[in-house]
Amino acid sequence: MDSESKLRFDPREHQHLRYNPLRDSWVLVSAHRMKRPWKGQVEKPPEENIPRHDPNNPLCPLSTRANGEVNPEYDSTFLFDNDFPALQPDAPDPGKSSRFYCSNKVMCFHPWSDITLPLMQPGEIRKVIDKWAELIEELGSTYPWVQIFENRGAMMGCSNPHPHCQIWASSFLPNEPALAERCQREYLRKHGEAMLLRYARMEAQAQERVVVENEHWLVVVPYWATWPFQTLLLPRRHVLRFPDLTSQERDSLASIMKRLLTKYDNLFEVSFPYSMGWHGAPTGTHLEEDMNHWQLHAHYYPPLLRSATVRKFMVGYEMLAQEQRDLTPEQVSPAAAEPLNTPILKENNHNTKRYHGNNP
């Protein structure tokens, strides 16, 4: 009997493969690797004492940026053309390579540098959401793809400690959206329903990997997650693009984003680093096409693994063979759902610091 029990498969103890239908790829899950001792790199904790306003910070109100322009004294969101764009709108024709057209913008969420999205009021987050919708509608009238993304924290390559995101619009469909386009289109052809619409319903019923949910939105650690605390944010109804969201859905989105990011911050009691971004149906010339295979969604990719200072490294096998993760999504989901619904670093009144249950 003992020998038989040892042979029984346990996803927490034995490696196995999981299929990612959004990328038509497989993820190797090796949860038993968390038992190995760690003597590798330890990161510096995120900086906590960030000044509210730094005149040398080019994203602050009234600061002078690299191009000599002075920022306005903004009190909400602030949008400007990226001073160092990866996609240069006026680049000459490369000749042998394909030429394309593009636009790069930066959007500040808030005038204060010492605040992040989970510490903002829902009404302030709603203004960010409305601006996202406005930008996708505006740039999407010309460009087939508008990528909104946020890199939060130095660990994720954020070069400036100020709450902001970037918007890159291009005349081509980048690799990841092109792959998601193919996979979702094929799924609808085979199954007669949008992939992520069905997936959200299945996760809501199972409640096995749900982190947080409300009337209009659902956040799960996806079955095929690669990063340890990766999450997928999904609307409950069929929504093709960000501007299609109703006013009620936008309010609900502000609420669930705040709740999710608060849980992230409380997990290891730090301002949680991540890269996140929105994917919706392509725009531009695709606006007149049937895109019902698409479902709007956001990806959150945090790098932390064991603690606030030990991250997941995508190296070796992950770079040369296939993606691999060190925890099952089911192990992560309860851990991500347990922390309190209040930020551990600061209160929501923007003034008082909070140190995990202790009075300031």
Secondary structure as GFF3:
##gff-version 3
##sequence-region A 1 360
A	DSSP	alpha_helix	2	7	.	.	.	ID=ss1
A	DSSP	beta_strand	16	20	.	.	.	ID=ss2
A	DSSP	beta_strand	25	29	.	.	.	ID=ss3
A	DSSP	three_ten_helix	31	35	.	.	.	ID=ss4
A	DSSP	beta_strand	78	81	.	.	.	ID=ss5
A	DSSP	beta_strand	102	108	.	.	.	ID=ss6
A	DSSP	three_ten_helix	117	119	.	.	.	ID=ss7
A	DSSP	alpha_helix	122	140	.	.	.	ID=ss8
A	DSSP	beta_strand	145	152	.	.	.	ID=ss9
A	DSSP	three_ten_helix	154	156	.	.	.	ID=ss10
A	DSSP	beta_strand	164	170	.	.	.	ID=ss11
A	DSSP	alpha_helix	175	191	.	.	.	ID=ss12
A	DSSP	alpha_helix	195	206	.	.	.	ID=ss13
A	DSSP	beta_strand	210	213	.	.	.	ID=ss14
A	DSSP	beta_strand	217	220	.	.	.	ID=ss15
A	DSSP	beta_strand	231	235	.	.	.	ID=ss16
A	DSSP	three_ten_helix	242	244	.	.	.	ID=ss17
A	DSSP	alpha_helix	247	267	.	.	.	ID=ss18
A	DSSP	beta_strand	274	279	.	.	.	ID=ss19
A	DSSP	three_ten_helix	284	288	.	.	.	ID=ss20
A	DSSP	beta_strand	297	301	.	.	.	ID=ss21
A	DSSP	alpha_helix	317	320	.	.	.	ID=ss22
A	DSSP	beta_strand	324	325	.	.	.	ID=ss23
A	DSSP	alpha_helix	329	337	.	.	.	ID=ss24
###
